Amino acid sequence: MRRFSQRNPLVTLSDLNVTPLIDLAFVLLIIFMITTPLLEHGLSLDLPGGGQPDRPLDKNDIRTVEVNQTGGYMLGGESMSLEQIEQKLVADHQSNPNILVYVRADHRGTYGAVAAVLSRCEQNGITRVSLRTEPE
C-alpha cells in the first residue's frame, strides 16, 4: 500500500518507520543474553577439596578434559573417546607448545580414567598438566 504526501497526491513518501525494527533488535538482544549462559554446560562434577586458587592464565592456552564418575570423557564441552582427546591434544600442542591441560575428575570416579589421560599426555610430550580441585 502506497502512502502519499498531503501537499501533492502524486508524490510518495520515502520515510521508513524504524521503531518496530528497533523493538525487534532489543527483543533479540535480550533473548540472546538470556540463552547464551544456558548453552555453556559441562559435566556435573563434585571435585575433591584442596589446592590453591588459580593464577591468571591466557584462556587460549587452556584445554579442559573432564572425567565423569563412570569414566566418560569430555574435551571442550564435547563428549569424546580417550583416543579422540589424545589426537586433539597432540594437534593443539603441536600448534601451541604453551598448552596447559586441566583434568577435572569427579572424586567418586575411578583413578584409572584419570591415569589414562595423564599417561597419554606424558607419552605425547604434554608436560603442563594440572589436576583440578575445589579451593578450600
TIBA-858391 format. One record per residue: residue in one letter; x, y, z of N, C-alpha, C in turn. Coordinates in pm, whole numbers, padded with zeros to 5 digits, always signed. Atoms other than C-alpha are relative to their C-alpha. Example, Ala and Ser with C-alpha at 12.3 -4.5 7.8 and 13.67 -1.06 7.14 Angstrom:
2
A+00089-00119+00000+01230-00450+00780+00090+00120+00000
S-00082-00119-00006+01367-00106+00714-00077+00109+00073
This chain:
136
M+00085-00118+00000+00000+00000+00000+00089+00123+00000
R-00081-00119+00014+00144+00337-00101-00056+00113+00083
R+00040-00119-00075+00141+00645+00112+00031+00123-00084
F-00019-00122+00079+00103+00985-00046+00016+00119+00093
S-00019-00121-00081+00210+01327+00081-00129+00078+00003
Q+00121-00080-00012-00050+01577+00193+00000+00118-00097
R-00007-00114+00092+00076+01851-00040-00039-00041-00143
N+00023+00043+00138+00076+01664-00367-00042-00147+00003
P+00047+00139-00010-00129+01345-00402+00076-00099-00088
L-00071+00091+00088+00103+01201-00668+00141-00033+00047
V-00136+00024-00049+00430+01210-00467-00006-00098+00117
T+00000+00099-00109+00501+00905-00248+00102+00040+00105
L-00093-00026-00111+00670+00933+00091+00103-00112+00004
S-00106+00101-00005+01005+00757+00121+00048-00023+00142
D-00038+00021-00140+01018+00756+00501-00030-00144+00041
L+00019+00135-00050+01061+00422+00670-00012+00007+00152
N+00019-00001-00144+00928+00372+01020+00090-00107+00063
V-00099+00093-00055+01221+00215+01212-00032-00041+00143
T+00033+00034-00139+01053+00193+01553-00025-00150+00018
P+00017+00145-00018+00935-00170+01503+00131-00076-00017
L-00129+00066+00019+01285-00264+01381+00086+00011+00125
I-00077-00019-00124+01445-00118+01693-00057-00088+00110
D+00063+00087-00099+01194-00301+01912+00041-00145-00022
L-00040+00137+00032+01276-00626+01734+00146-00024+00038
A-00142+00014-00033+01650-00568+01777+00019-00015+00151
F-00012+00011-00145+01610-00514+02152-00054-00133+00053
V+00055+00129-00043+01394-00824+02192+00099-00112-00031
L-00100+00102+00034+01652-01037+02007+00122+00009+00089
L-00114-00018-00090+01932-00888+02217-00028-00062+00136
I+00036+00055-00131+01751-00980+02538-00007-00152-00006
I+00009+00146+00013+01677-01333+02413+00138-00062-00004
F-00135+00055+00009+02043-01392+02323+00076+00015+00132
M-00067-00018-00129+02162-01251+02656-00047-00104+00102
I+00054+00098-00094+01937-01493+02844+00041-00142-00038
T-00025+00139+00040+02003-01806+02637+00147-00036-00010
T-00142+00032+00015+02382-01779+02592+00059-00070+00122
P-00055+00074-00114+02474-01878+02951-00057-00141+00015
L+00061+00132-00012+02235-02173+02929+00064-00100-00096
L-00060+00090+00098+02422-02315+02627+00135-00054+00046
E-00130+00045-00049+02752-02345+02815-00023-00100+00113
H+00019+00101-00101+02729-02672+03000+00109-00104-00011
G-00099+00106-00004+02970-02942+03102-00054-00112+00086
L+00041+00108-00089+02965-03241+03326-00025+00055+00139
S+00024-00037-00138+02822-03207+03673+00095-00083+00087
L-00104+00071-00073+03126-03297+03881+00007+00050+00143
D-00025-00034-00139+03197-03300+04252+00151-00013+00022
L-00145+00005-00008+03567-03206+04269+00046-00016+00144
P-00054+00011-00135+03781-03300+04568+00051+00135+00050
G-00047-00125-00060+03889-03025+04808+00152+00007+00002
G-00144-00021-00010+04236-02878+04848+00050+00085-00114
G-00060-00077+00107+04474-02682+04631-00004+00148+00027
Q-00010-00145-00010+04542-02316+04580-00088+00064-00108
P+00073-00069+00107+04342-02057+04385+00089+00018-00123
D-00072-00009+00126+04442-02019+04020+00069+00134-00019
R-00065-00121+00049+04690-01769+03879-00066+00036-00131
P+00058-00036+00130+04571-01569+03580+00079-00060-00115
L-00060+00064+00117+04640-01754+03254-00074+00045-00125
D+00066-00029+00127+04564-01699+02887-00099-00112-00029
K+00106+00100+00021+04235-01876+02816+00023-00082-00127
N-00024+00073+00124+04353-01977+02466+00100-00114+00018
D-00100+00104-00024+04631-02192+02618-00055-00116+00083
I+00055+00100-00092+04398-02400+02838-00095-00094-00074
R+00092+00104+00050+04230-02727+02737-00047-00077+00123
T+00056+00065-00117+03997-02885+02994-00056-00137-00038
V+00049+00136+00018+03948-03262+02998-00080-00034+00125
E+00086+00035-00112+03658-03371+03217-00024-00151+00000
V+00022+00144-00017+03619-03724+03353-00114-00016+00099
N+00113+00015-00092+03283-03817+03500+00017-00125+00087
Q-00006+00108-00097+03209-04075+03767+00008-00138-00066
T+00001+00130+00067+03157-04358+03517+00117-00018-00096
G-00116+00012+00087+03478-04288+03323-00021+00058-00139
G+00022-00067+00128+03329-04085+03035+00085+00126-00008
Y-00090-00114+00021+03543-03809+02884-00069+00110-00079
M+00044-00117+00077+03469-03458+02758+00120+00092-00018
L-00103-00101+00028+03701-03205+02594-00068+00117-00067
G+00063-00120+00058+03580-02852+02531-00150-00011-00010
G+00145+00012+00002+03221-02945+02610-00054-00108-00092
E+00043+00107+00090+03212-03235+02360+00039-00135+00059
S-00029+00134-00047+03188-03597+02464+00086-00071-00104
M-00094+00065+00091+03484-03787+02313+00057-00124+00065
S-00073+00116-00052+03674-04111+02346+00139+00046+00039
L-00135-00033-00043+04020-04116+02501+00093+00020-00120
E-00083-00012+00119+04179-04163+02158-00025+00133-00072
Q+00032-00128+00064+03997-03861+02013+00058+00116+00080
I-00056-00105-00085+04104-03650+02310+00151+00006-00019
E-00145+00003+00021+04464-03763+02264+00037+00067-00133
Q-00029-00059+00130+04460-03671+01894-00018+00152+00002
K+00027-00145-00006+04308-03328+01964+00106+00071+00083
L-00101-00063-00084+04554-03250+02245+00136+00003-00070
V-00128+00003+00072+04854-03357+02033+00000+00106-00110
A+00008-00102+00106+04736-03138+01743+00009+00141+00059
D-00005-00131-00064+04682-02843+01977+00139+00030+00055
H-00134-00017-00056+05021-02899+02143+00102+00029-00109
Q-00092-00027+00110+05197-02902+01807-00014+00143-00051
S+00021-00137+00046+05041-02570+01710+00030+00102+00109
N-00024-00091-00112+05086-02415+02057+00070-00077+00111
P-00071+00076-00102+05361-02557+02283-00026+00047+00143
N+00031-00051-00134+05238-02346+02579-00133-00052+00053
I+00131+00052-00040+04921-02551+02609+00004-00057+00142
L+00014+00051-00137+04804-02635+02961-00128-00084+00003
V+00115+00091-00004+04573-02933+03015-00051-00007+00144
Y+00068+00015-00129+04330-02914+03306-00073-00135-00003
V+00074+00125-00012+04199-03253+03418-00095+00017+00118
R+00104-00010-00103+03871-03223+03609-00067-00136+00010
A+00058+00133-00018+03752-03551+03753-00085-00003+00126
D+00087+00020-00115+03471-03647+03985+00076-00081+00105
H-00078+00069-00104+03615-03755+04320-00052-00141+00029
R+00052+00136-00020+03391-04064+04322+00035-00091-00117
G-00036+00078+00118+03526-04178+03983+00121-00088+00025
T-00114+00091-00013+03798-04434+03920+00130+00073-00032
Y-00131-00059+00022+04164-04343+03931+00054-00038-00138
G-00050+00047+00128+04229-04542+03614-00036+00092-00116
A+00041-00091+00108+04034-04297+03394+00087+00126+00001
V-00086-00117-00011+04240-04005+03523+00143-00037-00039
A-00136+00045+00032+04565-04201+03498+00017-00020-00150
A-00009+00019+00144+04486-04282+03135+00023+00133-00071
V-00018-00133+00058+04459-03911+03049+00143+00049+00027
L-00135-00045-00037+04783-03833+03237+00105-00077-00080
S-00095+00082+00074+04962-04120+03065+00008+00042-00146
R+00002-00042+00140+04852-04011+02716+00069+00136-00017
C-00068-00130+00007+04969-03656+02787+00151-00017+00011
E-00143+00022-00020+05307-03778+02912+00064-00066-00122
Q-00053+00070+00117+05357-04010+02613+00019+00094-00119
N-00005-00092+00114+05300-03721+02373+00074+00129+00031
G-00082-00116-00032+05525-03470+02549-00076+00120+00054
I+00078-00110-00061+05249-03260+02704+00028-00003+00149
T-00046+00004-00139+05408-03176+03037-00076+00094+00091
R+00075-00096-00083+05189-02890+03155-00142-00054+00021
V+00128+00062-00035+04902-03081+03319-00033+00038+00143
S+00043-00039-00134+04700-02970+03621-00125-00078+00037
L+00119+00067-00053+04459-03182+03827-00079+00103+00079
R+00082-00105-00059+04174-02952+03926-00070-00048+00126
T+00070+00026-00126+04030-02938+04277-00080+00124+00036
E+00072-00114-00053+03794-02714+04466+00088+00069+00104
P-00080-00067-00104+03981-02445+04665-00069-00005+00134
E+00056+00008-00136+03936-02464+05040-00053+00134+00044
